[in-house]
């Protein structure tokens, strides 16, 4: 009998934000797989590290970190083949996923290759967008307001059109796109409504009004929250 493939959402970084279900599977699965860059440690493994056992088999999925596109299909083809050997042997495999497996997660590439052949269970995780709202005390959306999640690499024209038509937005994957996006928000008059969040829930977390961010660059794990709705913006506003 084949093993079960698990996609475990680990949340945004704080190990205490792992769900009870993810913790149960994480601590019992004999095989633990996780994405790992070719230039440093795995962020997903860092989140799960307090709960890993010495007798679990770890399978890093090495993904090159490049600005240009790399042969991702080959990376996930090889990873799927490696994991299928363990599944065929009857071992459950837990794939660690930062945030949520189906929210811009790389797990979807393994899911598309393996889910039709093996029993697969997806365990949702707290996304960085929800965590950023909680940590900053900022409302994401209320009543019938529309919240839009926008990837930073989108072109300015696309970003502008979507920002103009929504009540609130989370712009994620900032990285090298931060200066361009910041200039766009300035031009649209949205900077006063924007909050910058970096490495949410981690010890090095930073939360600032966008207008107070001095740097002209941002890490990949950063985002901008924008709220144009009718409710009060922050707990500070409500207490005023």
N, C-alpha and C positions, 0 to 999 in steps of 0.2 A: 504494500500500500504506500502511495506517495505521501510525502510530507505536505504541510500547508505553508503557503507563502503569506507572510504578514507584511503589510505596509504600515509601519508605526509612526504616527505623527508625534513628535517630541516637544512641540511648542517652540517658542522663540529663542530659548537659551537657558532660562532658569530651570535647573533640574526638578525643582518642586512643582513646576507647571506640567509635568508629565501626568497624564490621566492614570487612574487606577488600573484601567484595562491595559493600557500600554505598558505599565510597570509589571503587571502580571505576566504578560507575554515576553517582555524584555528579559525578565529574570528566569524564565523557564525554557526559552527556545535554545536548542543546542548550537545553532548556527546564527551568527549575527553579521549581517552585511551592512556596509555604509559607504556613502560617497566620500572620496578623499582627494584633495588636490594633489598635483604632482610637485607642489612647492611648499608644503607645510602640513600640519596636522588636520584631521577631520573635525569640522565643527559639530557634525551630528554625533560623532563618538564622544566629543567633549561633553555634550549635554548628558549622554547616557552613562558616562564613565563611573559615576558613583554606584551604579547598580549592576555593572557587568561582573561576571564571575570568571575566575581563572580557568575553569574547565570548558568554557564556551569557545567554539571555533570562530575566529574573526576573519571576515572576508572583505578587505578594502576594495572598493571599486574606484580605481584611480582615473580621475577625469582631468585632463590637461586644462589649466587656467590660461586662456588666451583671449586677446581682444578679437582676433580674427576667428572665423569659424574653423573648428577642427572636425575630424571624422567621427562625430558623436555616434553615428550608427554602429561603427566598428566597436567602440567602447562598450555600448550596451548589448551588442550581439555577443561579445565575449563574456560580459558579466552574466547575461542570461544563461549562457552555456555552462558557466561555472556553477551557478546556483541550481541549475537543473540536475546536476550530478548529485547534489545533496538531497534535493527533493525526491529524486528517483530512488535514492537509498532509504527513503522513509523519514528523513530528518526534516523537522520544521525549520523554516528560514525566516528570520525577522529582519526586514530591511529598515534601517533607521532613516527617518525623514525629518529634516528641520521643518518646523512649522507644521503644515498639514500636507499629507501626501498628494492631494489633488488640487492644491492651491499653488500653482506655478512650481510644482515639485518635480524633480528629476525621476521620481519613482514611476511616473506615468510611462516612461520608456521601458521599464522592466515589466510593468503591468501589461502593456500592449504585446509583449513577447511571451509572457508566461501564464497569464490569467486563464486562457482557454485550455491550457493543459493541466493546470493544478488548481486545487481549491485555494482561493485567495480571500483574505480578510483585510479590509481597510480599517484602521483605527484612526479616527480624526484627531487632529491636534489643534491647540490654540494657535491661531495665525498671528504673525507679527503685527498685523493691522489692528486686531482686537487688543493685543497686549499694549501697543503704543497708545491707544485711546485710554486704556485703563491707567497706564503709568503717567500720562500727561494730564489726566483729569479732563480730557476734551471729549465732547459729544461727537460721535460719528454721524448719526442721523436719528431723527425722531419723526413720529406721526407718519405722514405720507411723503417725507423727503426722500430724494434719490441719492444714494451713495455710489460713486463710481471709483473703481480701482484702475489705476493707469500705470503701465510700465514706463519707466523713465526713458527707455530707448525710442519711444514713439516720436515721430517728427513733430515739430512745433505746431504745424497746421492742425494735425490730429489732436494734439494736446489742447490747443486753444478751443477747438470746436467742442470737445467733450467737456472741458471745464466751463464753458459758457452755458452748457445745457444741463448742468447738474447742480444739486444743492450742496453737495459735499464730495470730497475726493480724497483718496489716498494715492500719492504718487510714490511708487516703490522702485527698487533697483536704480537708485540714483547714480552712485559711482561717478564715472567721468562725465556724466550728463548733467551733473549738479549746476555748474555755472550757467549753462544754457537754459535750464528749467527755471532757475532763480531769476534770470533776466526776463524770461517770459512772464512769470508771476508778477514781477515789478511792473512790467508794461501793461498788464491786465488789471492792475490795482488790487491784486489778491494777497499781497504780502502781509497786510495787517490781519488777515484771516488765517494765516498759515503758521503751523508749528513744525519745527524740525526735530526728529527723533533719530538717534543713532545707537545701534547695538542695544536695542530695548531688552530689558530685564537682566542684562549682564552687568558685572561689576563696573565695567567701563562705560555704562550707559550715559548718554547726554541728551537732555531735552531743553530746547530753547525756542523762543519765538524766532521765526525765520529771519526777521529783520536784525536780530542780534548775533547771527552766525557770522563770524569773522573770516572763516576759511573760504577759499575758492574751490575746494574739493570736498568730496564726501566718500566714505567707504561704501562698499556694495550693500552692507547691512544697515541701510539708513532709509528714511522715508520722510515725506512731507504730508501732513494732514491739513486739509482745508475744509472749513465749515462756513457756509454762506446762509444757513437756515435761520429760522426765527427763534429758536431756543437760545438760552444763555450759553456762552462758549465754554466756560470753565467753572470749577468750584469756586475759584477766587471771584469770578463775576457774580455768582449767586450769593456769595457772602457779602458783597459790597453794598 
